[in-house]
């Protein structure tokens, strides 16, 4: 069970992925389903930082060699 109140969305997602893939178990094997289940409580209180729109820089290169 993960309590998401006051935590950043990305960190909650990473913690959930670790549990669901079984990486916290000693019998972890990448190709096996370990059968874990997860409940996220207080998901409506998760924190969204909202800075990515200003900070993210998109670059585009066509690959065309100019003469």
CHARMM internal coordinates of N, CA and C (Angstrom, degrees):
IC EDIT
DIST 1 N 1 CA 1.4394
DIST 1 CA 1 C 1.5304
ANGL 1 N 1 CA 1 C 107.77
DIST 1 C 2 N 1.3327
ANGL 1 CA 1 C 2 N 116.24
DIHE 1 N 1 CA 1 C 2 N 133.44
DIST 2 N 2 CA 1.4608
ANGL 1 C 2 N 2 CA 121.80
DIHE 1 CA 1 C 2 N 2 CA 178.71
DIST 2 CA 2 C 1.5142
ANGL 2 N 2 CA 2 C 108.83
DIHE 1 C 2 N 2 CA 2 C -118.94
DIST 2 C 3 N 1.3341
ANGL 2 CA 2 C 3 N 116.32
DIHE 2 N 2 CA 2 C 3 N 130.05
DIST 3 N 3 CA 1.4584
ANGL 2 C 3 N 3 CA 122.25
DIHE 2 CA 2 C 3 N 3 CA 175.28
DIST 3 CA 3 C 1.5241
ANGL 3 N 3 CA 3 C 107.49
DIHE 2 C 3 N 3 CA 3 C -95.50
DIST 3 C 4 N 1.3268
ANGL 3 CA 3 C 4 N 117.49
DIHE 3 N 3 CA 3 C 4 N 114.51
DIST 4 N 4 CA 1.4591
ANGL 3 C 4 N 4 CA 122.20
DIHE 3 CA 3 C 4 N 4 CA -173.59
DIST 4 CA 4 C 1.5199
ANGL 4 N 4 CA 4 C 113.75
DIHE 3 C 4 N 4 CA 4 C -94.87
DIST 4 C 5 N 1.3134
ANGL 4 CA 4 C 5 N 119.00
DIHE 4 N 4 CA 4 C 5 N 4.74
DIST 5 N 5 CA 1.4600
ANGL 4 C 5 N 5 CA 120.12
DIHE 4 CA 4 C 5 N 5 CA -175.91
DIST 5 CA 5 C 1.5199
ANGL 5 N 5 CA 5 C 110.93
DIHE 4 C 5 N 5 CA 5 C -69.39
DIST 5 C 6 N 1.3308
ANGL 5 CA 5 C 6 N 115.78
DIHE 5 N 5 CA 5 C 6 N 122.69
DIST 6 N 6 CA 1.4575
ANGL 5 C 6 N 6 CA 122.05
DIHE 5 CA 5 C 6 N 6 CA 177.12
DIST 6 CA 6 C 1.5171
ANGL 6 N 6 CA 6 C 114.84
DIHE 5 C 6 N 6 CA 6 C 79.12
DIST 6 C 7 N 1.3177
ANGL 6 CA 6 C 7 N 118.58
DIHE 6 N 6 CA 6 C 7 N 7.01
DIST 7 N 7 CA 1.4629
ANGL 6 C 7 N 7 CA 121.48
DIHE 6 CA 6 C 7 N 7 CA -179.47
DIST 7 CA 7 C 1.5251
ANGL 7 N 7 CA 7 C 109.94
DIHE 6 C 7 N 7 CA 7 C -104.79
DIST 7 C 8 N 1.3287
ANGL 7 CA 7 C 8 N 116.44
DIHE 7 N 7 CA 7 C 8 N 153.52
DIST 8 N 8 CA 1.4556
ANGL 7 C 8 N 8 CA 122.15
DIHE 7 CA 7 C 8 N 8 CA -179.51
DIST 8 CA 8 C 1.5296
ANGL 8 N 8 CA 8 C 109.02
DIHE 7 C 8 N 8 CA 8 C -72.91
DIST 8 C 9 N 1.3225
ANGL 8 CA 8 C 9 N 116.52
DIHE 8 N 8 CA 8 C 9 N 141.13
DIST 9 N 9 CA 1.4612
ANGL 8 C 9 N 9 CA 122.55
DIHE 8 CA 8 C 9 N 9 CA -174.62
DIST 9 CA 9 C 1.5275
ANGL 9 N 9 CA 9 C 112.50
DIHE 8 C 9 N 9 CA 9 C -57.37
DIST 9 C 10 N 1.3192
ANGL 9 CA 9 C 10 N 118.55
DIHE 9 N 9 CA 9 C 10 N -43.23
DIST 10 N 10 CA 1.4564
ANGL 9 C 10 N 10 CA 121.31
DIHE 9 CA 9 C 10 N 10 CA -178.31
DIST 10 CA 10 C 1.5124
ANGL 10 N 10 CA 10 C 112.91
DIHE 9 C 10 N 10 CA 10 C -64.73
DIST 10 C 11 N 1.3248
ANGL 10 CA 10 C 11 N 117.00
DIHE 10 N 10 CA 10 C 11 N -38.13
DIST 11 N 11 CA 1.4642
ANGL 10 C 11 N 11 CA 120.16
DIHE 10 CA 10 C 11 N 11 CA 179.77
DIST 11 CA 11 C 1.5246
ANGL 11 N 11 CA 11 C 111.28
DIHE 10 C 11 N 11 CA 11 C -70.51
DIST 11 C 12 N 1.3207
ANGL 11 CA 11 C 12 N 117.01
DIHE 11 N 11 CA 11 C 12 N -35.02
DIST 12 N 12 CA 1.4658
ANGL 11 C 12 N 12 CA 120.37
DIHE 11 CA 11 C 12 N 12 CA 175.81
DIST 12 CA 12 C 1.5268
ANGL 12 N 12 CA 12 C 109.97
DIHE 11 C 12 N 12 CA 12 C -67.01
DIST 12 C 13 N 1.3294
ANGL 12 CA 12 C 13 N 116.81
DIHE 12 N 12 CA 12 C 13 N -39.47
DIST 13 N 13 CA 1.4637
ANGL 12 C 13 N 13 CA 120.65
DIHE 12 CA 12 C 13 N 13 CA 179.55
DIST 13 CA 13 C 1.5228
ANGL 13 N 13 CA 13 C 111.26
DIHE 12 C 13 N 13 CA 13 C -64.94
DIST 13 C 14 N 1.3333
ANGL 13 CA 13 C 14 N 117.61
DIHE 13 N 13 CA 13 C 14 N -40.31
DIST 14 N 14 CA 1.4629
ANGL 13 C 14 N 14 CA 120.91
DIHE 13 CA 13 C 14 N 14 CA 178.74
DIST 14 CA 14 C 1.5236
ANGL 14 N 14 CA 14 C 111.00
DIHE 13 C 14 N 14 CA 14 C -66.26
DIST 14 C 15 N 1.3270
ANGL 14 CA 14 C 15 N 117.03
DIHE 14 N 14 CA 14 C 15 N -41.41
DIST 15 N 15 CA 1.4595
ANGL 14 C 15 N 15 CA 120.36
DIHE 14 CA 14 C 15 N 15 CA 178.53
DIST 15 CA 15 C 1.5285
ANGL 15 N 15 CA 15 C 110.63
DIHE 14 C 15 N 15 CA 15 C -64.48
DIST 15 C 16 N 1.3254
ANGL 15 CA 15 C 16 N 116.75
DIHE 15 N 15 CA 15 C 16 N -39.92
DIST 16 N 16 CA 1.4694
ANGL 15 C 16 N 16 CA 120.39
DIHE 15 CA 15 C 16 N 16 CA 178.54
DIST 16 CA 16 C 1.5253
ANGL 16 N 16 CA 16 C 110.65
DIHE 15 C 16 N 16 CA 16 C -66.11
DIST 16 C 17 N 1.3190
ANGL 16 CA 16 C 17 N 117.16
DIHE 16 N 16 CA 16 C 17 N -40.15
DIST 17 N 17 CA 1.4675
ANGL 16 C 17 N 17 CA 120.14
DIHE 16 CA 16 C 17 N 17 CA 179.32
DIST 17 CA 17 C 1.5197
ANGL 17 N 17 CA 17 C 111.15
DIHE 16 C 17 N 17 CA 17 C -64.94
DIST 17 C 18 N 1.3283
ANGL 17 CA 17 C 18 N 117.47
DIHE 17 N 17 CA 17 C 18 N -38.42
DIST 18 N 18 CA 1.4668
ANGL 17 C 18 N 18 CA 120.33
DIHE 17 CA 17 C 18 N 18 CA 177.86
DIST 18 CA 18 C 1.5231
ANGL 18 N 18 CA 18 C 111.18
DIHE 17 C 18 N 18 CA 18 C -61.99
DIST 18 C 19 N 1.3149
ANGL 18 CA 18 C 19 N 116.31
DIHE 18 N 18 CA 18 C 19 N -42.45
DIST 19 N 19 CA 1.4598
ANGL 18 C 19 N 19 CA 119.61
DIHE 18 CA 18 C 19 N 19 CA -179.43
DIST 19 CA 19 C 1.5304
ANGL 19 N 19 CA 19 C 110.69
DIHE 18 C 19 N 19 CA 19 C -68.97
DIST 19 C 20 N 1.3250
ANGL 19 CA 19 C 20 N 116.66
DIHE 19 N 19 CA 19 C 20 N -44.32
DIST 20 N 20 CA 1.4628
ANGL 19 C 20 N 20 CA 119.67
DIHE 19 CA 19 C 20 N 20 CA -175.64
DIST 20 CA 20 C 1.5271
ANGL 20 N 20 CA 20 C 112.95
DIHE 19 C 20 N 20 CA 20 C -69.66
DIST 20 C 21 N 1.3228
ANGL 20 CA 20 C 21 N 118.04
DIHE 20 N 20 CA 20 C 21 N -31.09
DIST 21 N 21 CA 1.4633
ANGL 20 C 21 N 21 CA 119.50
DIHE 20 CA 20 C 21 N 21 CA 178.17
DIST 21 CA 21 C 1.5170
ANGL 21 N 21 CA 21 C 111.92
DIHE 20 C 21 N 21 CA 21 C -82.18
DIST 21 C 22 N 1.3285
ANGL 21 CA 21 C 22 N 117.76
DIHE 21 N 21 CA 21 C 22 N -12.66
DIST 22 N 22 CA 1.4630
ANGL 21 C 22 N 22 CA 120.95
DIHE 21 CA 21 C 22 N 22 CA 177.92
DIST 22 CA 22 C 1.5100
ANGL 22 N 22 CA 22 C 113.63
DIHE 21 C 22 N 22 CA 22 C 87.60
DIST 22 C 23 N 1.3136
ANGL 22 CA 22 C 23 N 118.58
DIHE 22 N 22 CA 22 C 23 N 16.78
DIST 23 N 23 CA 1.4654
ANGL 22 C 23 N 23 CA 120.84
DIHE 22 CA 22 C 23 N 23 CA -176.81
DIST 23 CA 23 C 1.5214
ANGL 23 N 23 CA 23 C 113.00
DIHE 22 C 23 N 23 CA 23 C -69.35
DIST 23 C 24 N 1.3071
ANGL 23 CA 23 C 24 N 117.97
DIHE 23 N 23 CA 23 C 24 N -12.45
DIST 24 N 24 CA 1.4638
ANGL 23 C 24 N 24 CA 120.53
DIHE 23 CA 23 C 24 N 24 CA 179.16
DIST 24 CA 24 C 1.5217
ANGL 24 N 24 CA 24 C 112.09
DIHE 23 C 24 N 24 CA 24 C -94.49
DIST 24 C 25 N 1.3192
ANGL 24 CA 24 C 25 N 117.16
DIHE 24 N 24 CA 24 C 25 N 5.68
DIST 25 N 25 CA 1.4582
ANGL 24 C 25 N 25 CA 120.78
DIHE 24 CA 24 C 25 N 25 CA 179.60
DIST 25 CA 25 C 1.5259
ANGL 25 N 25 CA 25 C 109.80
DIHE 24 C 25 N 25 CA 25 C -103.69
DIST 25 C 26 N 1.3095
ANGL 25 CA 25 C 26 N 117.94
DIHE 25 N 25 CA 25 C 26 N 147.95
DIST 26 N 26 CA 1.4672
ANGL 25 C 26 N 26 CA 120.13
DIHE 25 CA 25 C 26 N 26 CA 178.48
DIST 26 CA 26 C 1.5297
ANGL 26 N 26 CA 26 C 113.01
DIHE 25 C 26 N 26 CA 26 C -70.03
DIST 26 C 27 N 1.3259
ANGL 26 CA 26 C 27 N 117.98
DIHE 26 N 26 CA 26 C 27 N -16.44
DIST 27 N 27 CA 1.4631
ANGL 26 C 27 N 27 CA 121.00
DIHE 26 CA 26 C 27 N 27 CA -179.48
DIST 27 CA 27 C 1.5230
ANGL 27 N 27 CA 27 C 111.59
DIHE 26 C 27 N 27 CA 27 C -96.58
DIST 27 C 28 N 1.3354
ANGL 27 CA 27 C 28 N 118.21
DIHE 27 N 27 CA 27 C 28 N 21.88
DIST 28 N 28 CA 1.4683
ANGL 27 C 28 N 28 CA 122.23
DIHE 27 CA 27 C 28 N 28 CA -175.78
DIST 28 CA 28 C 1.5207
ANGL 28 N 28 CA 28 C 111.20
DIHE 27 C 28 N 28 CA 28 C -61.94
DIST 28 C 29 N 1.3176
ANGL 28 CA 28 C 29 N 114.45
DIHE 28 N 28 CA 28 C 29 N 127.90
DIST 29 N 29 CA 1.4576
ANGL 28 C 29 N 29 CA 123.19
DIHE 28 CA 28 C 29 N 29 CA 172.13
DIST 29 CA 29 C 1.5256
ANGL 29 N 29 CA 29 C 106.05
DIHE 28 C 29 N 29 CA 29 C -137.39
DIST 29 C 30 N 1.3431
ANGL 29 CA 29 C 30 N 118.78
DIHE 29 N 29 CA 29 C 30 N 129.56
DIST 30 N 30 CA 1.4664
ANGL 29 C 30 N 30 CA 120.59
DIHE 29 CA 29 C 30 N 30 CA -172.39
DIST 30 CA 30 C 1.5354
ANGL 30 N 30 CA 30 C 115.13
DIHE 29 C 30 N 30 CA 30 C -58.37
DIST 30 C 31 N 1.3256
ANGL 30 CA 30 C 31 N 118.38
DIHE 30 N 30 CA 30 C 31 N -29.93
DIST 31 N 31 CA 1.4561
ANGL 30 C 31 N 31 CA 119.88
DIHE 30 CA 30 C 31 N 31 CA -174.51
DIST 31 CA 31 C 1.5245
ANGL 31 N 31 CA 31 C 113.58
DIHE 30 C 31 N 31 CA 31 C -97.61
DIST 31 C 32 N 1.3312
ANGL 31 CA 31 C 32 N 118.85
DIHE 31 N 31 CA 31 C 32 N 2.74
DIST 32 N 32 CA 1.4524
ANGL 31 C 32 N 32 CA 121.34
DIHE 31 CA 31 C 32 N 32 CA -179.81
DIST 32 CA 32 C 1.5161
ANGL 32 N 32 CA 32 C 111.16
DIHE 31 C 32 N 32 CA 32 C -105.87
DIST 32 C 33 N 1.3337
ANGL 32 CA 32 C 33 N 115.78
DIHE 32 N 32 CA 32 C 33 N 142.87
DIST 33 N 33 CA 1.4577
ANGL 32 C 33 N 33 CA 122.14
DIHE 32 CA 32 C 33 N 33 CA 173.27
DIST 33 CA 33 C 1.5192
ANGL 33 N 33 CA 33 C 107.35
DIHE 32 C 33 N 33 CA 33 C -88.93
DIST 33 C 34 N 1.3358
ANGL 33 CA 33 C 34 N 116.22
DIHE 33 N 33 CA 33 C 34 N 116.02
DIST 34 N 34 CA 1.4641
ANGL 33 C 34 N 34 CA 119.55
DIHE 33 CA 33 C 34 N 34 CA -176.33
DIST 34 CA 34 C 1.5234
ANGL 34 N 34 CA 34 C 112.29
DIHE 33 C 34 N 34 CA 34 C -86.49
DIST 34 C 35 N 1.3339
ANGL 34 CA 34 C 35 N 118.45
DIHE 34 N 34 CA 34 C 35 N -4.43
DIST 35 N 35 CA 1.4552
ANGL 34 C 35 N 35 CA 121.41
DIHE 34 CA 34 C 35 N 35 CA 172.88
DIST 35 CA 35 C 1.5083
ANGL 35 N 35 CA 35 C 115.17
DIHE 34 C 35 N 35 CA 35 C 76.72
DIST 35 C 36 N 1.3165
ANGL 35 CA 35 C 36 N 118.34
DIHE 35 N 35 CA 35 C 36 N 27.41
DIST 36 N 36 CA 1.4646
ANGL 35 C 36 N 36 CA 120.13
DIHE 35 CA 35 C 36 N 36 CA 179.70
DIST 36 CA 36 C 1.5212
ANGL 36 N 36 CA 36 C 110.99
DIHE 35 C 36 N 36 CA 36 C -79.37
DIST 36 C 37 N 1.3174
ANGL 36 CA 36 C 37 N 114.54
DIHE 36 N 36 CA 36 C 37 N 150.63
DIST 37 N 37 CA 1.4568
ANGL 36 C 37 N 37 CA 122.27
DIHE 36 CA 36 C 37 N 37 CA 176.20
DIST 37 CA 37 C 1.5220
ANGL 37 N 37 CA 37 C 107.54
DIHE 36 C 37 N 37 CA 37 C -122.60
DIST 37 C 38 N 1.3352
ANGL 37 CA 37 C 38 N 116.36
DIHE 37 N 37 CA 37 C 38 N 154.65
DIST 38 N 38 CA 1.4510
ANGL 37 C 38 N 38 CA 120.31
DIHE 37 CA 37 C 38 N 38 CA -175.31
DIST 38 CA 38 C 1.5191
ANGL 38 N 38 CA 38 C 110.12
DIHE 37 C 38 N 38 CA 38 C -143.62
DIST 38 C 39 N 1.3307
ANGL 38 CA 38 C 39 N 115.99
DIHE 38 N 38 CA 38 C 39 N 140.39
DIST 39 N 39 CA 1.4553
ANGL 38 C 39 N 39 CA 122.31
DIHE 38 CA 38 C 39 N 39 CA 174.91
DIST 39 CA 39 C 1.5252
ANGL 39 N 39 CA 39 C 107.27
DIHE 38 C 39 N 39 CA 39 C -123.73
DIST 39 C 40 N 1.3358
ANGL 39 CA 39 C 40 N 116.49
DIHE 39 N 39 CA 39 C 40 N 126.24
DIST 40 N 40 CA 1.4607
ANGL 39 C 40 N 40 CA 121.92
DIHE 39 CA 39 C 40 N 40 CA 177.14
DIST 40 CA 40 C 1.5218
ANGL 40 N 40 CA 40 C 107.29
DIHE 39 C 40 N 40 CA 40 C -105.70
DIST 40 C 41 N 1.3338
ANGL 40 CA 40 C 41 N 116.07
DIHE 40 N 40 CA 40 C 41 N 118.46
DIST 41 N 41 CA 1.4611
ANGL 40 C 41 N 41 CA 120.80
DIHE 40 CA 40 C 41 N 41 CA 179.01
DIST 41 CA 41 C 1.5256
ANGL 41 N 41 CA 41 C 109.39
DIHE 40 C 41 N 41 CA 41 C -103.30
DIST 41 C 42 N 1.3124
ANGL 41 CA 41 C 42 N 116.16
DIHE 41 N 41 CA 41 C 42 N 154.65
DIST 42 N 42 CA 1.4658
ANGL 41 C 42 N 42 CA 124.54
DIHE 41 CA 41 C 42 N 42 CA -178.98
DIST 42 CA 42 C 1.5280
ANGL 42 N 42 CA 42 C 111.87
DIHE 41 C 42 N 42 CA 42 C 58.76
DIST 42 C 43 N 1.3272
ANGL 42 CA 42 C 43 N 116.73
DIHE 42 N 42 CA 42 C 43 N 39.66
DIST 43 N 43 CA 1.4584
ANGL 42 C 43 N 43 CA 120.40
DIHE 42 CA 42 C 43 N 43 CA -179.62
DIST 43 CA 43 C 1.5201
ANGL 43 N 43 CA 43 C 111.88
DIHE 42 C 43 N 43 CA 43 C -67.81
DIST 43 C 44 N 1.3256
ANGL 43 CA 43 C 44 N 117.78
DIHE 43 N 43 CA 43 C 44 N -22.22
DIST 44 N 44 CA 1.4609
ANGL 43 C 44 N 44 CA 120.01
DIHE 43 CA 43 C 44 N 44 CA 178.39
DIST 44 CA 44 C 1.5259
ANGL 44 N 44 CA 44 C 112.27
DIHE 43 C 44 N 44 CA 44 C -75.27
DIST 44 C 45 N 1.3190
ANGL 44 CA 44 C 45 N 118.16
DIHE 44 N 44 CA 44 C 45 N -10.91
DIST 45 N 45 CA 1.4602
ANGL 44 C 45 N 45 CA 121.95
DIHE 44 CA 44 C 45 N 45 CA -179.63
DIST 45 CA 45 C 1.5257
ANGL 45 N 45 CA 45 C 112.74
DIHE 44 C 45 N 45 CA 45 C -103.76
DIST 45 C 46 N 1.3357
ANGL 45 CA 45 C 46 N 117.43
DIHE 45 N 45 CA 45 C 46 N 16.04
DIST 46 N 46 CA 1.4600
ANGL 45 C 46 N 46 CA 121.36
DIHE 45 CA 45 C 46 N 46 CA 179.21
DIST 46 CA 46 C 1.5355
ANGL 46 N 46 CA 46 C 108.92
DIHE 45 C 46 N 46 CA 46 C -70.47
DIST 46 C 47 N 1.3369
ANGL 46 CA 46 C 47 N 116.33
DIHE 46 N 46 CA 46 C 47 N 149.79
DIST 47 N 47 CA 1.4640
ANGL 46 C 47 N 47 CA 121.66
DIHE 46 CA 46 C 47 N 47 CA -176.39
DIST 47 CA 47 C 1.5155
ANGL 47 N 47 CA 47 C 109.69
DIHE 46 C 47 N 47 CA 47 C -98.09
DIST 47 C 48 N 1.3324
ANGL 47 CA 47 C 48 N 116.30
DIHE 47 N 47 CA 47 C 48 N 129.74
DIST 48 N 48 CA 1.4550
ANGL 47 C 48 N 48 CA 122.61
DIHE 47 CA 47 C 48 N 48 CA 173.70
DIST 48 CA 48 C 1.5167
ANGL 48 N 48 CA 48 C 107.50
DIHE 47 C 48 N 48 CA 48 C -107.91
DIST 48 C 49 N 1.3295
ANGL 48 CA 48 C 49 N 117.27
DIHE 48 N 48 CA 48 C 49 N 121.73
DIST 49 N 49 CA 1.4621
ANGL 48 C 49 N 49 CA 119.56
DIHE 48 CA 48 C 49 N 49 CA -174.49
DIST 49 CA 49 C 1.5111
ANGL 49 N 49 CA 49 C 111.82
DIHE 48 C 49 N 49 CA 49 C -73.70
DIST 49 C 50 N 1.3200
ANGL 49 CA 49 C 50 N 119.27
DIHE 49 N 49 CA 49 C 50 N -39.69
DIST 50 N 50 CA 1.4486
ANGL 49 C 50 N 50 CA 122.26
DIHE 49 CA 49 C 50 N 50 CA 173.54
DIST 50 CA 50 C 1.5104
ANGL 50 N 50 CA 50 C 116.36
DIHE 49 C 50 N 50 CA 50 C 73.61
DIST 50 C 51 N 1.3207
ANGL 50 CA 50 C 51 N 119.75
DIHE 50 N 50 CA 50 C 51 N 17.72
DIST 51 N 51 CA 1.4602
ANGL 50 C 51 N 51 CA 121.70
DIHE 50 CA 50 C 51 N 51 CA 179.76
DIST 51 CA 51 C 1.5190
ANGL 51 N 51 CA 51 C 112.90
DIHE 50 C 51 N 51 CA 51 C -95.18
DIST 51 C 52 N 1.3172
ANGL 51 CA 51 C 52 N 117.88
DIHE 51 N 51 CA 51 C 52 N -9.53
DIST 52 N 52 CA 1.4496
ANGL 51 C 52 N 52 CA 120.53
DIHE 51 CA 51 C 52 N 52 CA -173.93
DIST 52 CA 52 C 1.5286
ANGL 52 N 52 CA 52 C 111.75
DIHE 51 C 52 N 52 CA 52 C -64.56
DIST 52 C 53 N 1.3199
ANGL 52 CA 52 C 53 N 117.72
DIHE 52 N 52 CA 52 C 53 N -32.95
DIST 53 N 53 CA 1.4592
ANGL 52 C 53 N 53 CA 120.26
DIHE 52 CA 52 C 53 N 53 CA -178.40
DIST 53 CA 53 C 1.5228
ANGL 53 N 53 CA 53 C 111.61
DIHE 52 C 53 N 53 CA 53 C -62.63
DIST 53 C 54 N 1.3232
ANGL 53 CA 53 C 54 N 117.78
DIHE 53 N 53 CA 53 C 54 N -36.99
DIST 54 N 54 CA 1.4650
ANGL 53 C 54 N 54 CA 120.71
DIHE 53 CA 53 C 54 N 54 CA 178.83
DIST 54 CA 54 C 1.5207
ANGL 54 N 54 CA 54 C 112.46
DIHE 53 C 54 N 54 CA 54 C -84.86
DIST 54 C 55 N 1.3245
ANGL 54 CA 54 C 55 N 118.44
DIHE 54 N 54 CA 54 C 55 N -32.92
DIST 55 N 55 CA 1.4563
ANGL 54 C 55 N 55 CA 122.02
DIHE 54 CA 54 C 55 N 55 CA -172.50
DIST 55 CA 55 C 1.5290
ANGL 55 N 55 CA 55 C 114.11
DIHE 54 C 55 N 55 CA 55 C -87.81
DIST 55 C 56 N 1.3137
ANGL 55 CA 55 C 56 N 117.78
DIHE 55 N 55 CA 55 C 56 N -26.44
DIST 56 N 56 CA 1.4650
ANGL 55 C 56 N 56 CA 120.56
DIHE 55 CA 55 C 56 N 56 CA -173.74
DIST 56 CA 56 C 1.5229
ANGL 56 N 56 CA 56 C 110.51
DIHE 55 C 56 N 56 CA 56 C -74.82
DIST 56 C 57 N 1.3356
ANGL 56 CA 56 C 57 N 115.86
DIHE 56 N 56 CA 56 C 57 N 135.88
DIST 57 N 57 CA 1.4546
ANGL 56 C 57 N 57 CA 122.54
DIHE 56 CA 56 C 57 N 57 CA -179.03
DIST 57 CA 57 C 1.5194
ANGL 57 N 57 CA 57 C 108.45
DIHE 56 C 57 N 57 CA 57 C -119.00
DIST 57 C 58 N 1.3217
ANGL 57 CA 57 C 58 N 116.21
DIHE 57 N 57 CA 57 C 58 N 121.03
DIST 58 N 58 CA 1.4553
ANGL 57 C 58 N 58 CA 121.19
DIHE 57 CA 57 C 58 N 58 CA 178.85
DIST 58 CA 58 C 1.5164
ANGL 58 N 58 CA 58 C 108.93
DIHE 57 C 58 N 58 CA 58 C -98.33
DIST 58 C 59 N 1.3223
ANGL 58 CA 58 C 59 N 117.59
DIHE 58 N 58 CA 58 C 59 N 130.47
DIST 59 N 59 CA 1.4540
ANGL 58 C 59 N 59 CA 123.01
DIHE 58 CA 58 C 59 N 59 CA 177.46
DIST 59 CA 59 C 1.5177
ANGL 59 N 59 CA 59 C 108.52
DIHE 58 C 59 N 59 CA 59 C -119.53
DIST 59 C 60 N 1.3145
ANGL 59 CA 59 C 60 N 115.99
DIHE 59 N 59 CA 59 C 60 N 143.81
DIST 60 N 60 CA 1.4628
ANGL 59 C 60 N 60 CA 121.38
DIHE 59 CA 59 C 60 N 60 CA -178.59
DIST 60 CA 60 C 1.5073
ANGL 60 N 60 CA 60 C 109.35
DIHE 59 C 60 N 60 CA 60 C -133.47
DIST 60 C 61 N 1.3156
ANGL 60 CA 60 C 61 N 115.68
DIHE 60 N 60 CA 60 C 61 N 132.40
DIST 61 N 61 CA 1.4554
ANGL 60 C 61 N 61 CA 120.88
DIHE 60 CA 60 C 61 N 61 CA 176.16
DIST 61 CA 61 C 1.5208
ANGL 61 N 61 CA 61 C 107.94
DIHE 60 C 61 N 61 CA 61 C -134.48
DIST 61 C 62 N 1.3195
ANGL 61 CA 61 C 62 N 116.87
DIHE 61 N 61 CA 61 C 62 N 126.18
DIST 62 N 62 CA 1.4572
ANGL 61 C 62 N 62 CA 120.88
DIHE 61 CA 61 C 62 N 62 CA -175.05
DIST 62 CA 62 C 1.5314
ANGL 62 N 62 CA 62 C 112.04
DIHE 61 C 62 N 62 CA 62 C -78.04
DIST 62 C 63 N 1.3389
ANGL 62 CA 62 C 63 N 117.98
DIHE 62 N 62 CA 62 C 63 N -21.30
DIST 63 N 63 CA 1.4504
ANGL 62 C 63 N 63 CA 120.90
DIHE 62 CA 62 C 63 N 63 CA -176.47
DIST 63 CA 63 C 1.5105
ANGL 63 N 63 CA 63 C 113.02
DIHE 62 C 63 N 63 CA 63 C 89.95
DIST 63 C 64 N 1.3297
ANGL 63 CA 63 C 64 N 117.06
DIHE 63 N 63 CA 63 C 64 N -4.74
DIST 64 N 64 CA 1.4632
ANGL 63 C 64 N 64 CA 121.23
DIHE 63 CA 63 C 64 N 64 CA 179.83
DIST 64 CA 64 C 1.5159
ANGL 64 N 64 CA 64 C 109.70
DIHE 63 C 64 N 64 CA 64 C -75.43
DIST 64 C 65 N 1.3335
ANGL 64 CA 64 C 65 N 117.63
DIHE 64 N 64 CA 64 C 65 N 127.79
DIST 65 N 65 CA 1.4559
ANGL 64 C 65 N 65 CA 122.32
DIHE 64 CA 64 C 65 N 65 CA 179.18
DIST 65 CA 65 C 1.5225
ANGL 65 N 65 CA 65 C 109.67
DIHE 64 C 65 N 65 CA 65 C -84.70
DIST 65 C 66 N 1.3102
ANGL 65 CA 65 C 66 N 116.69
DIHE 65 N 65 CA 65 C 66 N 116.91
DIST 66 N 66 CA 1.4650
ANGL 65 C 66 N 66 CA 120.49
DIHE 65 CA 65 C 66 N 66 CA 179.48
DIST 66 CA 66 C 1.5318
ANGL 66 N 66 CA 66 C 109.38
DIHE 65 C 66 N 66 CA 66 C -77.88
DIST 66 C 67 N 1.3357
ANGL 66 CA 66 C 67 N 115.36
DIHE 66 N 66 CA 66 C 67 N 147.30
DIST 67 N 67 CA 1.4623
ANGL 66 C 67 N 67 CA 120.09
DIHE 66 CA 66 C 67 N 67 CA -177.40
DIST 67 CA 67 C 1.4953
ANGL 67 N 67 CA 67 C 113.44
DIHE 66 C 67 N 67 CA 67 C -79.60
END
COOR INIT
IC SEED 1 N 1 CA 1 C
IC BUILD
